[in-house]
């Protein structure tokens, strides 16, 4: 049976912003989830991302028998803005001089600090504007001494959402002797925003996948939105067998508002066995 993570947004973004992540820990644990993904963008106010608050939240998740994931909408590579080199202790305060594909080491370091306070197994960032230069030494310096595993996710924009970018990223890390520096969060639904066939992406990227976001997609164009997959969803049926069975699977689709607890149990059981 594969471990299943419930992403906090499955309980409804507005509900999590209103009540906090902690309000949903017991429901996730009762459903049999192995992990609980905390979303930085759903934490209202800076008080909630302070170390003490994150340590308290992480302790509550672990006491419920789960392990935490820390998710941030920040990107590992930025298209514009200041170049930051946290590893070397220097910061360029200019705002428009950085070329496409500049490592945002400040965002990475901040995410790692927050993930450490939470006690997260994974820290998830978007890949962002990767354009060929990995800055692997700087990433390695940021990760030195950290216990949290860095996993980069495919997003819903072409910048950071094309399979070729991820292939190039992992190939470059391997060529530089940093093949295990980072893994991938493979979001099955997000590929559909960028016009990439999820199964084709899975065939190319499966060796790097360490965490999977599962959702179906409804709508067209920019009006797509995440929905619960049907039991016979053809995309998941084609993609999941191509990805590592040991990679935890995250529920990143909304539960029905009138049956949240029941949906959580049903989908945890289904994804664990799918």
C-alpha positions in Angstrom: 0.0 0.0 0.0 1.3 3.4 -1.0 1.4 6.2 1.6 -1.2 8.9 1.0 -0.9 12.6 2.0 -3.9 14.9 2.3 -3.1 18.3 1.0 -4.8 20.9 3.3 -6.5 22.6 0.3 -8.6 19.5 -0.1 -10.6 20.7 2.9 -11.3 24.0 1.1 -8.9 26.9 0.8 -11.4 29.3 2.5 -12.0 26.9 5.3 -8.3 26.5 6.0 -7.6 30.2 5.9 -10.5 30.8 8.3 -9.9 27.9 10.8 -6.2 27.2 10.3 -4.5 24.0 9.3 -4.8 22.5 12.8 -8.5 22.3 12.6 -8.2 19.6 9.9 -5.4 17.4 11.4 -7.8 15.1 13.3 -9.9 14.5 10.2 -6.9 13.7 8.0 -5.5 11.3 10.6 -8.9 9.6 11.1 -9.1 9.0 7.3 -5.8 7.0 7.5 -3.5 9.6 5.8 0.2 9.1 6.4 1.0 12.7 5.7 -0.5 16.2 5.9 0.6 18.9 3.5 0.7 22.4 5.0 0.3 25.2 2.4 2.1 28.5 3.1 -0.4 30.5 1.0 -3.3 29.3 3.2 -1.7 30.6 6.4 -3.1 34.1 7.1 -0.7 36.6 8.6 3.0 36.3 9.3 2.5 35.0 12.9 1.5 31.6 11.5 4.8 31.1 9.7 7.0 32.1 12.6 9.2 29.2 14.0 7.2 28.7 17.2 3.9 28.5 15.4 5.3 26.0 12.8 6.9 23.9 15.5 3.5 23.7 17.3 1.7 22.7 14.1 4.3 20.1 13.2 4.1 18.6 16.6 0.3 18.3 16.3 0.6 16.6 13.0 3.2 14.1 14.3 1.2 13.5 17.5 -1.8 12.5 15.2 0.4 9.9 13.6 1.3 11.7 10.3 4.3 13.4 8.9 4.2 17.0 7.5 5.0 18.4 4.0 5.8 22.1 3.7 4.5 23.6 0.4 5.3 27.1 -0.7 4.3 28.8 -3.9 7.8 30.2 -4.2 9.9 29.2 -7.3 13.4 27.9 -7.1 14.3 29.9 -10.2 13.1 33.5 -10.9 12.7 35.1 -14.2 13.3 38.7 -13.1 14.4 40.5 -10.0 17.4 40.5 -7.7 20.0 37.8 -7.7 20.5 36.3 -4.3 23.4 34.2 -3.1 22.6 33.2 0.4 25.2 30.4 0.3 27.9 33.1 0.1 26.3 35.6 2.3 25.8 38.2 -0.4 22.6 39.8 -1.8 22.3 42.0 -4.8 19.6 44.5 -4.0 18.9 45.5 -7.6 15.4 44.5 -8.9 15.7 44.1 -12.6 19.2 42.9 -13.4 18.9 39.1 -12.8 18.7 37.0 -16.0 16.0 34.4 -16.6 16.8 31.3 -14.7 18.5 33.0 -11.7 18.4 30.8 -8.6 16.3 32.4 -5.9 18.5 31.1 -3.0 16.7 33.5 -0.6 13.4 31.8 -1.3 15.0 28.4 -1.0 16.7 29.2 2.3 13.4 30.7 3.7 11.4 27.6 2.7 14.0 25.3 4.2 14.0 27.3 7.5 10.2 27.1 7.6 10.2 23.4 6.7 12.7 22.7 9.4 10.6 24.4 12.0 7.6 22.3 10.9 9.7 19.1 10.8 8.6 18.4 7.3 9.7 15.4 5.3 9.4 17.3 2.0 9.8 20.9 1.1 8.0 21.7 -2.1 8.8 24.7 -4.4 7.9 25.4 -8.0 10.7 24.9 -10.5 10.0 28.3 -12.0 12.1 29.9 -14.7 14.9 27.3 -15.0 16.8 28.1 -18.2 19.7 25.7 -18.1 22.0 26.8 -15.3 21.4 24.9 -12.1 23.6 26.8 -9.7 23.9 23.4 -8.1 26.7 24.4 -5.8 24.6 27.1 -4.2 21.6 24.7 -3.9 23.9 22.2 -2.2 25.2 24.8 0.2 21.6 25.8 1.2 20.7 22.1 1.7 23.8 21.3 3.7 22.9 19.9 7.2 19.1 19.9 6.3 16.9 16.9 6.9 14.1 18.0 4.7 14.0 16.7 1.1 13.7 19.3 -1.6 11.2 18.4 -4.3 10.4 20.8 -7.3 6.9 20.8 -8.8 5.5 21.3 -12.2 3.2 24.3 -12.2 0.3 25.5 -14.2 2.3 28.1 -16.3 4.6 27.2 -19.2 7.4 28.7 -17.1 8.1 25.8 -14.8 5.4 23.6 -16.3 7.0 22.0 -19.4 8.5 18.5 -19.2 11.6 19.5 -21.2 12.5 21.9 -18.4 12.5 19.2 -15.8 14.4 16.8 -18.1 17.1 19.4 -18.6 17.2 20.3 -14.9 17.8 16.7 -13.7 20.2 16.0 -16.6 22.2 19.1 -15.6 22.3 18.1 -12.0 23.5 14.6 -12.9 26.2 16.0 -15.3 27.5 18.1 -12.4 27.7 15.2 -10.0 24.6 16.4 -8.1 22.1 13.8 -9.3 20.5 13.3 -5.9 20.4 17.0 -4.9 16.6 17.3 -5.5 13.6 15.2 -6.5 10.3 16.0 -8.1 6.7 16.5 -7.1 4.8 15.2 -10.2 1.5 17.0 -10.3 -0.7 14.9 -12.7 -3.3 17.6 -13.2 -1.0 20.6 -13.7 0.4 19.2 -16.9 -3.0 19.7 -18.5 -2.7 23.5 -18.0 0.4 23.6 -20.1 -0.7 21.2 -22.8 1.7 18.4 -21.8 0.4 14.8 -21.8 0.8 13.5 -18.2 1.7 10.0 -19.4 4.4 11.3 -21.7 5.8 13.4 -18.9 5.8 10.4 -16.6 7.7 8.3 -19.0 10.5 10.9 -19.1 10.6 11.9 -15.4 9.6 8.8 -13.4 13.1 8.2 -12.1 13.1 11.6 -10.3 9.6 11.5 -8.9 9.4 11.3 -5.1 6.0 12.8 -4.4 2.8 12.8 -6.5 -0.1 15.3 -6.5 -3.2 13.6 -7.7 -6.2 15.4 -9.1 -8.5 15.4 -12.2 -9.1 18.6 -14.1 -12.4 20.0 -15.4 -13.0 23.0 -17.7 -11.0 24.4 -20.6 -8.2 26.9 -21.1 -7.5 29.2 -18.2 -10.8 28.2 -16.6 -9.6 24.8 -15.6 -10.0 23.7 -12.0 -9.2 20.6 -9.9 -11.8 18.0 -9.3 -12.0 14.6 -7.7 -11.1 11.8 -10.1 -13.6 9.2 -11.1 -12.9 5.7 -10.1 -12.1 4.9 -13.7 -10.3 8.2 -14.5 -8.3 7.4 -17.6 -5.4 9.9 -16.9 -4.7 8.5 -13.4 -5.1 5.0 -14.7 -2.4 5.6 -17.4 0.0 7.7 -15.3 0.1 6.0 -11.8 1.6 2.7 -13.1 4.4 4.7 -14.7 5.5 6.4 -11.5 7.3 4.9 -8.5 5.0 2.9 -6.3 6.9 4.1 -3.2 6.3 7.8 -3.9 3.6 9.1 -1.6 0.4 10.2 -3.3 -1.1 13.5 -2.3 -4.9 14.2 -2.5 -5.0 17.7 -4.1 -8.6 17.9 -5.1 -11.5 19.3 -3.0 -13.7 17.1 -0.9 -17.4 17.6 -1.1 -18.4 20.2 1.5 -21.2 18.1 2.9 -19.2 14.9 3.3 -15.6 15.9 4.0 -14.8 13.1 6.5 -16.4 10.4 4.4 -14.6 11.6 1.2 -11.3 11.7 3.1 -11.6 8.1 4.1 -12.7 6.9 0.7 -10.0 8.7 -1.3 -7.2 7.7 1.1 -8.2 4.1 0.7 -8.6 4.4 -3.0 -5.3 6.1 -3.7 -3.3 3.8 -1.4 -4.5 0.8 -3.4 -4.7 2.3 -6.9 
